[in-house]
Amino acid sequence: MVATIIIGTYSMGQFIGTPIWGRISDRIGRKPVLLISIFGQGICFVLLALSTNLWMLALARFFGGVVSANISTAMAYVTDSTEESVRAKHIGFIGASVSIGFMVGPALGGLLGGQDASTASLYLPAMVAGSISFTTGLCALFFLKESLKKEDRSDKTIESNSLIKNWGLVFKRPVLPLIILLGLGMMYVTGTFETIFPLWTNARFSWSPVDVGFCLTYIGLVVTLMQATVIGRIVPILGEASVIRISFFGYALGLLIMSQAPNWEIMIAGLSISAASGAAFSTSASSLVSKVAGEKEKGFVLGVYQSGCWLGRILGPLTAGALFSLIDVNAPLYAGIIILIPCIIVVGFISKKMKQQVLHSSL
């Protein structure tokens, strides 16, 4: 219980910090925000290594989440530097790099953390992570160029353009709130399934932690290949909205196959469909958000979208255990299907709205 709460503090920090850093990057540029975030994350890793009680551990995780919430700024950097026709491809590269980090990081942390529970320690993994952050920060300091020109930066003051006001402006628009709702829904389903996956595979197929570990590595490979090689080719052909619609259908189909799978081989087939669909959604939705955002607010709007996604990742794990233990082993998967199907209808509404906007702007 305590462990899950401490893990959840990082997601809460990301939820709070993502739109803040995105908005600041619209005003002062992407590079300063990325540098503050990367070096700040390094400091938080050192604090994590030096924590002597649970409160220090939770605070280090929370502030680590706040200060490292730079994904919207990184995506805004890509939107500054690319044409719309190839944007999904380059945003996919960011997603692929994150997926590689999620594969390598846990493996490295496991090797450095101790041989068993009695000798486990966060000190060495956290210090190594901090060193990597500081090294990354130095590389960004000397080699990363600023992408946001001064004339393209937001010139509004914080007093006249507060975060609360900007949230209100975002939700007054016809399309953005719906895209944010889709992100929340997909990440809720993803967070629910990821949380319950070890217990679910044990209950269905008697899998061990080693089996789960190998499977998670496989998922990481599927996501990486999808984001790095496939999504950049299909989005220019089909468009973001169509890819998002297919992603919801594919993820729901994968969950249905998994829930009915008589053996783990068929389960892996369903899992592959869901993993690929989730990767396609993540990239295409971020690309779509960047296109509908105003020229001087891409960082903030992407931040609000990512914050909605983090909210889904917070809410999903909170309900996963109850669905699994109180209703049925497959209940989290069925709940995911129930949430994803209406999202397909919402995507159609978004596509219709965007076509109407294009028509009005051309008149």
C-alpha positions as CSV (number, residue, x, y, z in Angstrom):
1,M,0.0,0.0,0.0
2,V,2.7,2.5,1.0
3,A,4.8,1.5,-1.9
4,T,2.0,2.1,-4.4
5,I,1.3,5.5,-2.9
6,I,5.0,6.5,-3.2
7,I,5.1,5.3,-6.8
8,G,1.9,7.3,-7.4
9,T,3.5,10.6,-6.2
10,Y,5.6,10.7,-9.3
11,S,2.6,10.6,-11.6
12,M,0.9,13.3,-9.5
13,G,4.0,15.5,-9.9
14,Q,3.9,14.9,-13.7
15,F,0.2,15.8,-13.7
16,I,0.9,19.1,-12.0
17,G,4.2,20.0,-13.7
18,T,3.6,19.2,-17.4
19,P,1.4,22.2,-18.3
20,I,3.4,24.5,-16.1
21,W,6.7,23.8,-17.9
22,G,5.0,23.7,-21.3
23,R,3.6,27.2,-20.6
24,I,7.0,28.5,-19.4
25,S,8.7,27.2,-22.5
26,D,6.3,29.2,-24.6
27,R,7.6,32.3,-22.9
28,I,11.3,31.8,-22.4
29,G,12.1,29.1,-25.0
30,R,12.5,25.3,-25.0
31,K,16.2,24.9,-24.1
32,P,16.1,26.8,-20.7
33,V,13.2,24.7,-19.6
34,L,14.8,21.4,-20.7
35,L,18.0,22.3,-18.9
36,I,16.2,23.2,-15.7
37,S,14.2,20.0,-15.9
38,I,17.1,17.7,-16.7
39,F,19.4,19.1,-14.0
40,G,16.5,19.3,-11.5
41,Q,15.8,15.7,-12.1
42,G,19.4,14.8,-11.4
43,I,19.2,16.6,-8.1
44,C,16.0,14.8,-7.2
45,F,17.7,11.4,-7.9
46,V,20.4,12.4,-5.5
47,L,17.8,13.3,-2.9
48,L,16.2,9.9,-3.6
49,A,19.5,8.1,-3.0
50,L,20.0,10.0,0.3
51,S,16.5,9.5,1.6
52,T,16.4,8.0,5.1
53,N,12.7,7.6,5.6
54,L,9.4,7.2,3.6
55,W,8.6,10.9,3.8
56,M,11.9,11.9,2.1
57,L,11.4,9.2,-0.4
58,A,7.9,10.4,-1.3
59,L,8.9,14.0,-1.5
60,A,11.9,13.1,-3.7
61,R,9.6,11.2,-6.0
62,F,6.9,13.9,-6.1
63,F,9.3,16.8,-6.9
64,G,11.1,14.5,-9.3
65,G,7.8,14.1,-11.1
66,V,7.2,17.9,-11.1
67,V,10.6,18.9,-12.3
68,S,11.0,16.2,-14.9
69,A,7.6,16.8,-16.5
70,N,9.3,18.0,-19.7
71,I,7.6,15.7,-22.3
72,S,5.4,18.5,-23.6
73,T,8.4,20.8,-23.9
74,A,10.3,18.1,-25.9
75,M,7.3,17.6,-28.2
76,A,7.0,21.4,-28.6
77,Y,10.6,21.4,-29.6
78,V,9.8,18.9,-32.3
79,T,6.8,21.0,-33.5
80,D,9.1,24.1,-33.7
81,S,11.6,22.2,-35.9
82,T,9.4,20.2,-38.2
83,E,6.8,20.6,-40.9
84,E,3.3,19.2,-40.2
85,S,3.6,16.6,-42.8
86,V,6.5,14.8,-41.0
87,R,5.6,15.8,-37.4
88,A,4.1,12.5,-36.4
89,K,7.3,10.7,-37.5
90,H,9.5,12.8,-35.3
91,I,7.2,12.7,-32.4
92,G,7.3,9.0,-32.8
93,F,11.1,9.1,-32.4
94,I,10.6,10.7,-29.0
95,G,8.1,8.0,-28.0
96,A,10.5,5.3,-29.2
97,S,13.4,6.8,-27.2
98,V,11.2,6.8,-24.1
99,S,10.2,3.2,-24.7
100,I,13.9,2.2,-25.0
101,G,14.6,4.0,-21.7
102,F,11.7,2.0,-20.1
103,M,13.3,-1.2,-21.3
104,V,16.9,-0.4,-20.3
105,G,16.2,1.5,-17.1
106,P,14.4,-1.2,-15.1
107,A,17.0,-3.8,-16.2
108,L,19.9,-1.6,-15.1
109,G,18.1,-0.6,-11.9
110,G,17.5,-4.3,-11.1
111,L,21.2,-5.1,-11.5
112,L,22.3,-2.2,-9.3
113,G,19.6,-2.6,-6.7
114,G,20.8,-5.8,-4.9
115,Q,20.5,-9.5,-5.3
116,D,17.4,-10.0,-3.1
117,A,14.9,-8.2,-0.9
118,S,17.3,-8.3,2.1
119,T,20.1,-6.5,0.3
120,A,17.9,-4.2,-2.0
121,S,18.8,-0.5,-2.0
122,L,17.9,2.5,-4.0
123,Y,21.2,4.3,-3.3
124,L,23.2,3.0,-6.3
125,P,20.4,3.0,-8.9
126,A,19.4,6.5,-7.9
127,M,23.0,7.8,-8.0
128,V,23.6,6.3,-11.4
129,A,20.3,7.8,-12.6
130,G,21.4,11.2,-11.3
131,S,24.7,10.9,-13.0
132,I,23.0,10.1,-16.3
133,S,20.7,13.1,-15.8
134,F,23.7,15.4,-15.2
135,T,25.5,14.1,-18.2
136,T,22.4,14.5,-20.4
137,G,22.1,18.1,-19.1
138,L,25.7,18.9,-20.0
139,C,25.2,17.5,-23.5
140,A,22.0,19.6,-23.9
141,L,23.8,22.7,-22.5
142,F,26.6,22.6,-25.1
143,F,25.0,20.9,-28.1
144,L,21.2,21.6,-28.1
145,K,20.1,24.6,-30.1
146,E,17.1,26.7,-29.1
147,S,14.1,25.9,-31.4
148,L,11.7,28.7,-30.5
149,K,12.5,32.0,-32.1
150,K,12.0,35.1,-30.0
151,E,9.4,36.5,-32.3
152,D,7.4,33.3,-31.9
153,R,7.3,33.3,-28.1
154,S,4.3,34.2,-26.0
155,D,4.5,37.9,-24.9
156,K,1.7,37.7,-22.4
157,T,2.5,38.2,-18.7
158,I,1.9,35.6,-16.1
159,E,-0.6,37.9,-14.3
160,S,-2.8,38.4,-17.4
161,N,-2.4,34.8,-18.6
162,S,-2.5,32.6,-15.6
163,L,-2.5,28.8,-15.7
164,I,-6.1,28.6,-14.6
165,K,-7.2,31.1,-17.3
166,N,-5.3,29.1,-19.9
167,W,-6.9,25.9,-18.8
168,G,-10.2,27.6,-19.3
169,L,-9.3,28.8,-22.7
170,V,-8.2,25.3,-23.8
171,F,-11.5,23.8,-22.6
172,K,-13.6,26.4,-24.4
173,R,-12.3,25.2,-27.8
174,P,-14.4,22.8,-29.8
175,V,-11.7,20.1,-30.5
176,L,-9.0,20.2,-27.8
177,P,-11.1,19.1,-24.8
178,L,-12.3,16.1,-26.8
179,I,-8.7,15.1,-27.7
180,I,-7.7,15.5,-24.0
181,L,-10.6,13.3,-23.0
182,L,-9.5,10.7,-25.5
183,G,-6.0,10.8,-24.0
184,L,-7.3,10.5,-20.5
185,G,-9.5,7.5,-21.6
186,M,-6.7,5.6,-23.4
187,M,-4.2,6.2,-20.5
188,Y,-6.8,5.1,-18.0
189,V,-7.2,1.8,-19.8
190,T,-3.4,1.5,-20.3
191,G,-2.7,2.3,-16.6
192,T,-5.3,-0.2,-15.4
193,F,-4.0,-3.0,-17.5
194,E,-0.3,-2.3,-16.8
195,T,-1.0,-2.3,-13.1
196,I,-2.9,-5.5,-13.0
197,F,-0.8,-7.4,-15.6
198,P,1.5,-9.3,-13.3
199,L,-1.4,-10.5,-11.2
200,W,-3.6,-11.2,-14.2
201,T,-0.9,-13.3,-16.0
202,N,-0.3,-15.3,-12.7
203,A,-4.0,-16.0,-12.3
204,R,-4.6,-16.9,-15.9
205,F,-1.3,-18.6,-16.9
206,S,0.6,-19.1,-13.7
207,W,3.4,-16.8,-14.9
208,S,6.3,-15.9,-12.7
209,P,7.9,-12.5,-12.3
210,V,10.6,-13.6,-14.8
211,D,8.0,-14.4,-17.4
212,V,6.4,-11.0,-16.8
213,G,9.7,-9.3,-17.1
214,F,10.5,-10.9,-20.5
215,C,7.0,-10.0,-21.7
216,L,7.3,-6.4,-20.7
217,T,10.6,-6.2,-22.6
218,Y,8.8,-7.6,-25.6
219,I,6.0,-5.0,-25.2
220,G,8.7,-2.3,-25.2
221,L,10.2,-3.6,-28.4
222,V,6.7,-3.6,-30.1
223,V,6.1,0.0,-29.0
224,T,9.6,1.1,-30.0
225,L,9.3,-0.4,-33.5
226,M,5.8,1.0,-34.0
227,Q,6.8,4.5,-33.0
228,A,10.2,4.6,-34.8
229,T,9.3,2.9,-38.1
230,V,5.6,2.5,-38.7
231,I,3.6,5.5,-37.4
232,G,5.6,8.1,-39.3
233,R,4.6,6.3,-42.6
234,I,0.9,5.7,-42.0
235,V,-0.1,9.1,-40.5
236,P,0.7,11.1,-43.6
237,I,-1.4,8.6,-45.6
238,L,-4.4,8.2,-43.3
239,G,-4.3,11.3,-41.1
240,E,-4.1,11.5,-37.3
241,A,-7.8,11.2,-36.7
242,S,-8.1,8.0,-38.7
243,V,-5.0,6.5,-37.0
244,I,-6.5,7.4,-33.6
245,R,-9.8,5.7,-34.5
246,I,-8.0,2.5,-35.6
247,S,-5.9,2.6,-32.4
248,F,-8.9,2.5,-30.1
249,F,-10.5,-0.3,-32.1
250,G,-7.2,-2.2,-32.1
251,Y,-6.6,-1.8,-28.4
252,A,-10.1,-3.0,-27.6
253,L,-9.7,-5.9,-29.9
254,G,-6.5,-6.9,-28.3
255,L,-8.1,-6.7,-24.8
256,L,-10.9,-9.0,-26.0
257,I,-8.5,-11.5,-27.4
258,M,-6.5,-11.5,-24.2
259,S,-9.6,-12.0,-22.1
260,Q,-10.7,-15.0,-24.1
261,A,-7.3,-16.5,-24.7
262,P,-7.1,-20.2,-23.8
263,N,-3.3,-20.1,-23.7
264,W,-0.5,-17.6,-23.4
265,E,0.5,-17.8,-27.1
266,I,-2.9,-16.4,-28.1
267,M,-2.7,-13.9,-25.3
268,I,0.6,-12.6,-26.7
269,A,-1.1,-12.1,-30.1
270,G,-3.8,-9.9,-28.4
271,L,-1.2,-8.1,-26.3
272,S,0.8,-7.3,-29.4
273,I,-2.2,-5.7,-31.0
274,S,-2.9,-3.6,-27.9
275,A,0.7,-2.5,-27.5
276,A,1.0,-1.5,-31.2
277,S,-2.3,0.3,-31.0
278,G,-1.4,2.2,-27.8
279,A,1.9,3.3,-29.4
280,A,0.0,4.5,-32.5
281,F,-2.4,6.5,-30.4
282,S,0.2,8.2,-28.3
283,T,2.1,9.5,-31.3
284,S,-0.8,10.5,-33.5
285,A,-2.7,12.2,-30.7
286,S,0.3,14.3,-29.7
287,S,0.8,15.2,-33.4
288,L,-2.9,16.2,-33.7
289,V,-2.7,18.4,-30.5
290,S,0.3,20.2,-31.9
291,K,-1.6,21.0,-35.1
292,V,-4.7,22.4,-33.4
293,A,-2.8,24.5,-30.9
294,G,-2.0,28.2,-31.5
295,E,1.5,29.1,-32.7
296,K,2.5,30.7,-29.4
297,E,1.0,28.2,-27.0
298,K,2.1,24.7,-28.3
299,G,4.1,24.0,-25.1
300,F,1.2,24.8,-22.8
301,V,-1.5,23.0,-24.9
302,L,0.7,19.9,-25.3
303,G,1.3,20.2,-21.5
304,V,-2.5,20.2,-20.8
305,Y,-2.9,17.2,-23.0
306,Q,-0.1,15.3,-21.3
307,S,-1.5,16.3,-17.9
308,G,-4.8,14.7,-18.9
309,C,-2.9,11.6,-19.9
310,W,-1.2,11.5,-16.5
311,L,-4.5,11.9,-14.8
312,G,-5.7,8.7,-16.6
313,R,-2.5,6.9,-15.4
314,I,-3.3,8.0,-11.8
315,L,-7.0,6.9,-11.9
316,G,-6.4,3.6,-13.7
317,P,-4.2,1.9,-11.1
318,L,-6.6,3.1,-8.3
319,T,-9.5,1.1,-9.8
320,A,-7.5,-1.9,-11.2
321,G,-7.2,-3.8,-8.0
322,A,-10.9,-3.5,-7.1
323,L,-12.0,-4.6,-10.5
324,F,-9.6,-7.6,-10.4
325,S,-10.2,-8.8,-6.8
326,L,-13.9,-7.9,-6.3
327,I,-15.5,-8.6,-9.6
328,D,-13.5,-10.9,-11.9
329,V,-10.0,-11.6,-13.1
330,N,-10.9,-10.3,-16.6
331,A,-13.0,-7.4,-15.3
332,P,-10.2,-4.8,-15.8
333,L,-10.0,-5.9,-19.5
334,Y,-13.7,-5.7,-20.0
335,A,-13.8,-2.3,-18.3
336,G,-11.2,-1.1,-20.8
337,I,-13.2,-2.3,-23.7
338,I,-16.3,-0.5,-22.4
339,I,-14.3,2.8,-22.2
340,L,-12.6,2.5,-25.5
341,I,-15.7,1.8,-27.7
342,P,-17.3,5.2,-27.1
343,C,-14.0,6.8,-27.8
344,I,-14.2,5.6,-31.4
345,I,-17.5,7.6,-31.7
346,V,-15.8,10.7,-30.2
347,V,-13.0,10.5,-32.8
348,G,-15.6,10.7,-35.5
349,F,-17.0,13.8,-34.0
350,I,-13.5,15.4,-33.8
351,S,-12.8,14.5,-37.4
352,K,-16.1,16.2,-38.4
353,K,-15.4,19.3,-36.4
354,M,-11.9,19.7,-37.9
355,K,-13.2,19.3,-41.5
356,Q,-15.8,22.0,-40.7
357,Q,-13.1,24.3,-39.4
358,V,-11.0,23.8,-42.5
359,L,-14.1,24.5,-44.7
360,H,-14.9,27.7,-42.8
361,S,-11.3,28.9,-43.0
362,S,-11.1,28.4,-46.7
363,L,-14.3,30.4,-47.4
